Amino acid sequence: MSAYTGTARLARLAVRRDRVQLPLWILGTTLMLVTAVSAAKSQYPTEADRVEVLRTVVDNPTILIFRAAPTEVTVGAVAMFQILTFLAVLAGFMSTLAVVRHTRQNEETGRSELVGATVVGRRAGLTAALVVVAGANAVLGMLLALVLIGYGLPAAGAVAAGAAVGVTGLAFAGIAAVAAQVTQTSRAANGIAAAVIGLAYFLRGFADAFGDVQANGYSIVSAWPSWLSPIGWTEHVRPFAGDRWWVLAFPLVFFAACVGVAFALTARRDVGIGMIPARPGPATGRPALLSPLGLAWRLQRGTLIGWAVGVAVLGATVGSVGETVEQAFLDNEGAANTIEKLAGGAAGSLADTYFAAMMGIFGALTAGYVVQALLRLRSEETGAGEAVLATATGRLRWLGSHLAIAVGGAAVLLLLAGVSTGLVYGVSTGDTAGKLADMTGAAVVQLPAALIFAGFAVAAFGLLPRLSIGLAWAALALSLILGQLGDLLNLPQAVRDLSPFAHVPALPAAEASAGPMLALAAVALALAAAGLALFRRRDLAT
């Protein structure tokens, strides 16, 4: 028997387990590309329009951090500027979550031990996971290329873009493979992988923000740190702007090196044990852990702290460029219209419209935190949740405690977003108190929309627990496309209204209205109540 015996059977099992999740990731990522190309063609139909907007962008480090370094003024290159790094991030998360799910999570739940009692090799489980993820990235890359070709863009650039995203997913899959060997829990492995993705994204972002503007005034050569980031490698392929095929070797070599390290670590540890063993806990627990709320806080606090740090840094970055936004967009009608559409059509000053659009992004990020926090319920149900519910703790108290932490965390994140943005913006303008109040209010009004996703996640968990993860993330992605990008895509108002974000007042560029926020809160409450009732009546899905 070789070390790879049983790989094909385990790969088929992994495909069966992921028959819903991976297609959702692939189709959702492809749909994001469709929206970006449609927006680029409709918003900037002429080369003059594209030159104008890119010359504005190169002077705005915030946009460069969250987009990509502009390269050329073709439709394809502008679409890549808008969406390429986001596609790379999505491919990274799809890959890391799948690798950890089929390696470390299997060991954590005891599946690997059962499988190991049959005729399978030592490396079969990890190899099967990597084969499935490689196939998913290949399918994703091909679909992305076909979409770009379907829009009439050059085939070479389309294939380069698809390949760049696909091999970036492989690079992060390699990181996840190593993390799964080092840690003892799937949560820790996913945390390491997510931290690396975030670091790679912002390392690339700051390298773009501090890159060199070229003589043409609309393109940027990123600073050298972007070569240290897998997402930076995605950019350096330069689809539709030279198509550097040789850059694809970087993520492929990195992936091969990570796989080699992961295999070496696999041979040096026991099943179920990580290279860094879990620390023994204290002999006695704190009294707070005796309550469901205290236990939920202990489980969720790391996630909230990580989100809080990211939101604070982002808020300070957004606020730091607020004073220059109006001047930057004053002579660029196309860019100003884009910002106005991102803000839901708000018609205030350019600075207020910019901040309204940014607060919408904070609302979307907060919704992402809420979904992540509440989907912890699913991992708890398949893990320690059954033991907790075997005590005097009732189902409603258990689920309600996690819901309370998620709702409270969402409020904290939005307050932090408003305070960090308003404080930095206020200091730069000399009106600290006024800007602090304006930005805090603009952030807090995003809470009811974020809570819709809390209610939906609870409802999905109560009704379809095994599909709850995919359903919750798919609902958030669809709402972002309809709400945040709906105006850019010229979608009918009735379609845009399906997104909770379409009903949030675009403060500080518009007047606040209590009616829509109360309606959103009522819908969120109804969804959460339905989820609680459904969970109370169903069996545990372990």
N, C-alpha and C positions, 0 to 999 in steps of 0.2 A: 504493500500500500504506500503510495506517495503522499507527500504533504498536501497535494491538491485534489486528492480523491474526494468525490462528492460535490465538487464545485458547481457542476452544471445543475444538479438537483437543488442545491441551496439557492442558486441564482433564480431558478424557476419559482421557488418558494418566495423569494424576495419580491419578484415581479408580481406575484399574486397578492402579496400583502400590500404592495404599493400601487395596485391597479387603479386606485382613485387619486391618491395624493400626487404621484408624479405627473400624471396627465394634467391635473389642475395647475401645478407649478409651470409646466411647459406651456399650456394654453394661456395662462395668465401673463406670463412673461412675453409671449408672442403678441398678445393683445396690446401690451404697453408699447411695443414697437410700432404697431399699426397706428396707435394714437399719435405717436411722435412724428411719424412720416406724414400723416394726414395734416397735422398742425404745421409742419414745416412747409408743405406745399401750399396750404391755404393762407397762412399768415405772411409768408415771405415769397410771393410768386415770382418776383424778379430778382436778378442778381444785385441790383441797387438796394433793394430792401434787405437782402441778406448781408451785404457789406455794411449797411447802416447799423443793423442790430448788433453785429459782431464787433464793430468798432466801439460801441457802447459797452459791450460785455467785457472787453479786455481791461477796462478801467474799474470794474466792480469785482473785488476779490470774493465777495460773498457768493455771487453767481458762479464764479470759477470753481470755488470749493465744492459746490453742490452740483455742478454740471460736468464740464470737461474742458480741456484746452481747445479753443477753436483752431481749425486747420485750414480749411478752404471754404469757398462760398457756394459750392454746389449744393443742391437739395440734399443729397446723401450725406455730405460732410456736416451740414447744419443739423440734420436729424441725429447724426452720431454725437454731435456736441450736446444735444438736448437729452439723449437717452442712453448712450453707450455705457456709462459707468453704472447707471441703475440696473441695466440688464446684467452686467457683470456681478453686481451685488446679489441679485435674485438667483443667478446661476450658482453663486457661492453658497447661499443659504440652502437652496435645493440640494446641493451636493453634500454639504456637511451634515445636514439633518438626516439624510438617507444613509450615509455611511455609519453614523453613530447609531441610528435605529437598528441597523442589521449587524452591528458588532457589539459595542459596549452595552446597549440596552438588552440585547439577547443574553449576555452574560449576567447582567443585573437581575433579570427576571427568571433566570434558571433555564431558559430555552437552550442555550449553548451546551449546558451540561447534559440535557436530554439528547440533543443531536449528537453530542460527542460520544454517547454510548453506542451509536451506530457506526457504520463504516465510513468515516469522513477523516480527511487529513487535517493536520494542525493549521494549515493556511487556508483551508477551503472556505471558512466563513468570511474572512476578510477579503479573499479574492472574489468571492461571489458578490459581496457588497460593492466592490470597486468595478466589477464588470457591469453590474446593473446601472451604477451611476455613470460610468463611461457611456453606456448606451443611451441613457437619458440625455446627457449633454450632447451626444451626436445628433439625436432627434431634435433637440432644441436648436442647435446650430443650423441644421438643415431647414427647419421651419423659418427661422429668422432670415436666412438667405433667400428662401422662396418668397417671403413677404416683400423683401426689398426689390427683388427682381420683378415681382408682380406690380409694383408701383413704377416700373419702367426705369429703375436705376441700373447702373452698370453691373454686369454679372460678377466681374472680378472683385469690385468693392463689396458687393453683397456677400459673396462667399468669404471674403476676408473678415467681414463683420461677424458673420455667424461662427466662423472658426475661432475668432478671438474670444467671443463669449464662451464658447464650448470648452476651450482649453483652460480658460480662467476657472470655470467650474471644476475641472480636473485638478488644478493647482490647489484649490481649497479642499477638495476631496482628500488629497494627500495630507493636508494639515489635520483634517478630521481623523484620518486613519491613525496618525501618530497620537493625537489627543486621546483617542479611544484606548490606546495601549498604556498611556501614562496615568490616566485617572481611573478611579474605581466606580464612578457613577456616570450615567449618561448625561445628567444635568451638568456636571462639571465639564465633561467633554464638549457638550454643546456650548457651554459658556466660553471655553477657551477658543473654540472655532469662531464663535460670534465676535469675540474680542479681536481676534486676528483680522476678521473681515472689516470691522470698524476701523482698526488701526490702518489697514491697507487703504481703505477709502479716504480717510482724512490725511494720510501721508501723501497720497496722490493729489488730494485737493489742495493742500498747502503748497505742494510743488507747482501746481498749475497757477495758484494765486501769485506766487513769487517768481513765475517764469519770465522769460524775455519776450517782449512784444516785438514782432518783426517789422521790417520797414513798410510793409503794406498796410499796417495799422489795424489788421483784423485777425491775425493769427499769433499764436503763442508757442514758444518752445519751452516745455516744462523744465523746471529745475531738476538737478540730478537725483534728489530723493525719490522721484517717481519711478526710477529704475529699481528701487527696493520694494516696490509694491506690485503684487499680482494684478491689481486693477490698473496700476500704471502701465504694466505690460500690455493690457488690453488697449489702452489709448495709443501706445507707441506702434501698434500695428497700422494705425492711420488708415482705416477704411475710407475709400473714396478720396484719398489725399496722398496717393503714392503706394498704398498697399504693401507695407513692409512684411513680407511673408516670413522673413528670417526671425522676426521677433517671436513668432509662435513657438520657437524652440525653447524660449525661456520657461514658460509654464510647463511644457512637456518634460523638460529635464528636471525641473523642480518637483513635479509630480512623481517621476521615477525615483528621485532621491528620497522623497518622503515615504514612498511605498517600501523601498529597501530598508529604511529605518524602522518602519512599522513591522515588517516581517522579522527583523532582527530582535525587536522588543518582544514580539509574540513568542519567540523561542525561549525567552528568558524569564517568563512569568507563568504563574498558574492561572487556570480559568477562573474568572470572577475576581481576580486580584489585579490591581494596577501597579505600574512601576513605582508610583508614589502611593503607598497604602493610605487608606483613610485614617485620620487621627482618632484615637479612642476618645469617646465623649466623657464628660464628667460623671462621677459616680452617682450624683443626684442631679435632677433637672431643676430649673428655676420654677418657682410657684406659678409664674405666668403661663408656663407650658401646659398647666393642668386645664386651661380653658381653651376652647376651640379658636377663639380670637387670638390668644397669645401664640398658639401653635401656628396659625395661619401667618401671623406677622413674622415669626421666626423663619418660616419657609419662604416668604415673599420679600423680606427686607433687602436681600442682596440684589434682586432684580430691580427694585425701586431705586436703590442707591445708584446703581449703574445708569439707569435712565435719567435720574436727577442730575448727575454729573454731565451727561451728554447734553441735556436740555439747557443747563446753565451756560455751558461753553457756547452752544449754538446761539442762545439769546444774546450773549455779550457780543458775538460776532455780527449778528444782525443789527444790533443797536449801534455798533461802532461805525457803520457806513451810512446810517440814516441821514446824517446831515448832508452828505454828498449825492444822495439819490436824486433829488429834484433837479439839480444842475446836470447830472449825468443823462437823465432822460428828457430834459427840456427840449433839446433839439432833435430828438429821435421819436417821431410819432409812432413808428412801428413798435418799438420797445415799450413805449408808454401804453399803447393799446394792449400789448401782451400782458403787462402787469395788471392793467385794469380788468382784463378777462380772468386772470388768475384770482383776482379779488372778487369775482362774482359780478362784475359790471359796476362796482362802486365808483362814484363820480366825485370824489374829494380831491384834495391836492395830490400831487404825485407822491410825496412822502407818505401821506396818510394811506394812499392806495397801496404803496409798497408794503407798509406795515400790516395792512389788512390781509394782503396775500401771504405774508410771512406768518401771521397768526393762524391762518388757515392751515399752514404746514405744521405748526405746533399742535393744532387740533388733531391732525391726521396722525402725528407721532404719538400723541396721548392715546388715541384710539388703538394704536399698535401696542402700546404698553398694556392697556386694559385687556386686549385679546390674549396677549402672552401670559399675563397674570392669571386670568381665569382658566386658560387651557391647562394650567398647572393641575387643575382638578382632575383632568383625564389621567395624567401620570400618577397622581395620588390614588385614584380609584384602582389602577392596576398595580399599585404598590402598597404603601402603608395605610391607605384610606380604609381598607376593609378591617384592619386591626383597630383603627380609631373608632369606626362605627360599631364595632363589637362591644364597645364600652357603653356607658350611659349617654354618650353624646348622640343626639338625634341628627337625622339627615339634614334638616333645615338649618340647625345651628352650624353644622359643619360647612355646608355650602354657603350659607349666609355670611359666615366669618370671612371666607375668601372673597366674597362679593364686596363686603365692607372694606377690606383692605384695598381691593382694586379701585373702588370708587374714591376712597380717600386718597389713594396714590395719584389718581388722575387729577384731583383737585390740587394736590401739592405740585405736580408737574406744571400745570397751567399757571399757577401762581408764580412758580419759579421762572417760567418763561417770560411772563409779564414783567416781573421785578428785574430780572437780569437785562432784558431788552430796554426797559424804561430807564433803569439806572444809568447804563452806559450812554444811551441816547441823550438823557437829560443832562448828564455831565458835559457832553460835547456841545450842547446848545445853551447851557446856562439856565435851563428851566427844569431842574431835577424833579421837583415835586409834581409839576404839571405833567411831564412826560411819564413819570412813574405811574401816576393815576390813570393816564390814557392807555398805556400799554398793558397795565394789569387788567383793566376792564375789558380791553380787546381780547386778551387771552382767556379770561374767565368765561366769556360768553360761548366759548367753544365747548364747554363741559357737557351741556345736554346732548350734543351730537356724538361726543365720545361715549357717553353712557348708553346710547342706542346699541353700540357694539358690545357693551357689557351685557345688556339684556339679551341680545341675540346669541352671544356665546353661551350664556346660561341656558337659554331655550334649546340651543342645539345640543348642549351637554345633557339636558334632561330628556330630549326626544331621541336623538341619534348619537349616542356617545362615541361610537367607533368612527363616525364621520365628522364629529364636532370640530376637530382641528382643521380639516380641509374646508369645511363650510364657513367657519368663522373668518379664516384668512381670505377666502374667496369673496365673502361679502364685503370685507374691508377694501380689498383691491378694486372690486367693481364700483363701490361707492366713491373711491378716490378718482377713478376714471370719469364717472358721470358728474361728480360734483366739482372736483378741482380742475379737471380738464374739459368739462362739458362745454363751456363757453368757447374755449379755444377750438374745439372740434365742431362748433356750430350745431350742436345737438339741439333738438327741440326742447323747449322749456319743460314740457311734460315729462320728458325722459330725464332731464337734469334734476327735476324735483324728486325723483326716486332716491336720491342721495341725501342723507341727513345733513351733509355739509352745505347743501344748497339753501338751507333754511336758516343758517346762522347769520346774524347781522354782521356786516363787514366793517366792524369798528377798526380804527377810528375814522374811516372814510364815509361812514353812513350812520344813520340814527339807529339807536337800539330799539327793539320792539319785543315786548314780553311775550306776546302771543305765540310766535313760533317756538320760542325756547320752552314755554310751558307745555306745548304740544309734544315736542321732542322728549321732554322729561316724562310725560304721561305714557308715551309709547315705550320708552325704556323700562319704566316701572311695570307695565303690562307684560312685556317680554320676560323680565326677570321673574315676575310672579308665576307666569306659565311654566318657566323652566324649573322653578322650585317645586311646583305641584307635580310636574312630570317626573322629576327625580325621586320625589317621595313615593311614587307609585310603581316605579320600575325596579327590576333586579339589578344588582351590581354587574357591570360588564367588565370583568377582569381579563 
